[in-house]
Amino acid sequence: MVKDPKPSAFVQVMQSIQATHELMQLVEQQSAASQIRRILPDGPTIVNVVEQAQQALPSIAAQVAAQAQRTADAVTAMIEANRERLRAQLTPNWEDVEATQLFSNVRDITNDGIPVMWVPRASVLADLIEANDRAERYAVLSDRASDIIDDCRSSLESINEDTELGTYRHFALQSAAALSAGHWETAQALTANLLGTIIDDDPSSSTIKNAIGTGKQARALDFEQYKFWAAATIAPLVQSFLSFYPSKNDPVPTWFSRHGSVHAVGNDQYTPANAVAGLMQVASLLRFYNVALERKRAAPTS
């Protein structure tokens, strides 16, 4: 099961940052208010108030700066204290990335339909962090396609072909080969159908299909409901399985969409960047399943 009733370390980090930010705002307000109260004598003239307020400003600024530093130190200490827990939820491609930066951006990236778990490499993740929106992130996929395809191929090849995932691995590698040869239309069509097959089969009984269904209703996955490594794997898939009904004149998704790839073949849905995003989703999902199956095989039998 991927359900996790306890907040993940990722969620705790985000909650702590938000709480300290709100505390800092409150301290700033109270500090400024107390300073102003001290400089307002009975029956002050406007000139006196202005002069004394100007004299107090450096003191107020110093207090705000000191509180900001204390807040930053507290957040840093909290992150350091949880670093091992956080690291345990990460995948190898995060090793050369500033984890706090990626944690801060992971929802935006994955909710654009772009995986961050197992693939792509750290330098591509850094480019995705710098991007401002979906269009810029998909431009990164196009610009770094060769590196990303290599990452997906390496990740897929690490899966034992003699396991339950062997057939999926074979066809995913065929999709990677088609992309490398410039046949991105072929790759996207194969990837879209393969992704649907994997989700329907649900080879590790991890209830991913249910998680996708729940996320679709909100058009984004609720990270707080799952362990981080599961949430970050599933979130891009939610975007690929959002409802799309050509019969209702729904606009064709411009990001990678499993339903769009199957039911709306054309230039709006079929693009090199979308083909890369689809391959990334398959590679990330298969590695997720591979970990789940390995844990299941390693678990003691009763």
N, C-alpha and C positions, 0 to 999 in steps of 0.2 A: 504494500500500500504506500502511496506517496503522501497521504494525509498526515499532518503533523499538528496536534492540538497546541503544542508549545511554540511561542514565538521563536523564530530562528535567530541566530546571531546577527544576520543581516538586518532583520526587523528591529532587534534591540539597538543596533547602531543607529539606524534611521530615527527611532523614537528618541534616543538620547540626544542626538543632534538637534531635533526639533524642540525638545524640552529645554535644552540649554540656550537655544536661540530665543525662546519665549522668556526665559528667566533674564537673559541679558537685556531684552527690551524693557522688562518690568523694572530692573535695576536702574537702567538709564532714566526712565520716566520718574522714578522715585527720587533718584539723585538730583535730577534737574529741579524737581518740585521743591525738595528740601533746601536747595541752594537759593532758589528764588524767594522762598518764605523767609530765609534768614536776612536777605538784603532789603526787604520791604519794611521800612519803619512806619510808625504811625504818622499819618498825614504826609507822606513823602511827596516831594515835587517830582514832576516828570523827569527833570534833568537829573535829579539825584538817583532815581530808579534806573535810568539808562546808564549813568556812569557806574553805579554799583553792579549792574548786570554785566556790563562789559568787563569789569574787574573779575567777576566770578566765572566768566566763560572758560578761561584756561584751566581753572580747577575742575569744572564740570567735564571738560574734554579729557583731562587727565584721568578722572575717575572712570569715564566710559572706556577709555583705552585700556586701563588696568583691568576692568571687568571683562573686556573682550579677550584679553590675554589669558585671564583665568579660565574663561569659557573654553578657549582653544586648548589650553593645557588639560582641562578636564576631559574634553572629547578625545584628545590624543591618548591620554592615560587609559580611558575606557577602551579605545580601539586596540591599544597594545595589550591590555588584559585579555581581550577576546581574540587576539590575533591567531592563536592556535586553533580555536574553534572555527574562526572564519576560514582559515587556510584549509581545514579539513573538509570544508564544503566546496572548495574550488577544484578546478581541473587544471592539468599541467600547462595549458596555454596561457594561464593567468600568471605564471611564475615571474615573468619579467614586466609585469604591469603594476602600476601603483594601485593596490587593491581598493583603497578608499575612493579613488577617482572612478573606478569601474563600478563599485557598489552604488555610487551616486547616480550613475547614468544607465545602469543595467535595465531598469524598467523601460526607459525611453527606447533603448536599442532593441530590446526583445519585443516590445509592443509595436515596433515597426516591422516585425516578422524576421528579424535577423538574430541568429543564434550567437551565444557567447561561450557556450560550454563545449569543451574539447576542440572546437574550431571556432574562429580562425586563430592564427598565430598572434603573439603579443603586439607586433608592430601594426597589424591591421586593427586590432582592438583599440590601439591608441588613436588611429585615424578615425575610427567610429566614435570615440569619445569626443574628439574635436568637432565632429560634424554637428550641425544645428538642428536638422530635421530629417524626415524620411528621404526626401529627394537627395540631400547631400550624402546620406548614409548609403543609399543605393548607388550613388556615383562612386563611392569608395569601393563597393563590390565590383563595379565595372572596371575601375582603374587597377584594382589589386586582384583581378580574377585569376591570373596565373598562380599567384601565391596561394590563394584560397583553395583552388582546385588541388594543388599539391598537398595542402593541409588535410583536405577531405580524403584524398586518396590514402595518405599515410594513416589517418585515423581509422578508416575502414579496413585497411590491411592488418591492423593490430587485432582485429576480431578473428577468432578461430573459425575457419570456413567449415569445420566439421560439427558446428553447434547448430542449435535451432535457428540461428541467425544467418546461416551460410547462404541460403538462397537470396535473402535480401542483400547481403553483402555483395554477392555476385552482380546483381542487377544495378546496385548503387555504383559499383566500380565501372560498369559499362556506361552509366550516365556520365561519370567523371571522364572516361575516355572520349566520349562524344563531345563533351565540352572542350577538352584539350585540343581536339581536332577541328574546333570551330563550328561544330554542329549543335549550336545551343538550342535550336528548336526541338531537335530530336531528344536532347538531354532533358529539357523541361517537360516534355510530354511523358517520358519514361519516369522521371522523378515524381511527377504529380500522381501518376497511377501507382507507383511503388509506395509512396507515402500513404495513400488511401488504404492499400493492402495491409501495410504494417499496422496502422492504427486499428483496422478492423480485426486483425488477427490478435493483437495485443499479446505478444508472445511471453511476457513475464507476468501477466495478470496484475499489472500495476495500476489499473483503473485510469490510465491516461485518457482513454476515450471519454470517460465520464468527466474528467477534469476539463477537457476541451469543450465538452457540451456546456458545462457550467460557465466557463469563461466566455463562450460565445454570447451568452445572454447579456453580459455586461460589456462585450466587445473588448475585454482585456482581462487577464488573469489576476486574481486576488493573491498576491505574493504571500500575504500573511497566513494563508490557509495551508501552505505547503512548505516542506523543507526547501532551502534555497536552491540546491542543485536540481531539484525536481521542478521548481517553479521556473527557473531560468531556462530549462530545457523545454518546458511545455508552452510558455508564453508565446514564442514565435509561431507555434503550431496553431494556437487559437486564431491568429490573424489569417492563416492559410485556410482555415475551415469556417470562416465567417460565412453566414448564409448569402447566397447569390442566386437570384432567380431571373434568368433572361426573359422568361414568360411574363414577368411583372415589370419588365423594362428597367431592372436594376442596372445602374452603371457598371461597366466592366471594371473590376479592381485593377489598379495600376501597379500594385505590389504583387509579389508572388502569391497566387491563390490556387489551391488545389482544385476548387470548384470552377474557378475561372479558366484554368488550364484545360479542364475537361469539357466545359460547356461553352467556352467563348474563345475558340482558337482564332487568333488575329493579332495585329500589331500592338493593340493596347495591352494585352496580357503577356504575349510572348516577346521577351526582351532578353538580351544577354545577362543583365543584372538579375532579373527574376530567375533565370535558369541557375545562376550561381546561388541565389538565396535558397532555392529549392534543394539543391544538392547539399548545402550546409545543414538544412533542417534534417534531411535523411541521415547524414553522417552523425550529427549530434544525437538524434533520437536513437540510432542503433548503438552508439556507445553507451547511452543511458540504459538501454535494455541489457547490454552486455554486462554492465556493472551489476544490475539487479539479478541477472541470472547467475553470475559468479557468486554473489552473496548467498543466493538460494542454494547453490550446490555446496557451498562451504558450511552452511548451517548444519548443526548436529541433528540427526534424525532421531525421533523418539521411538 
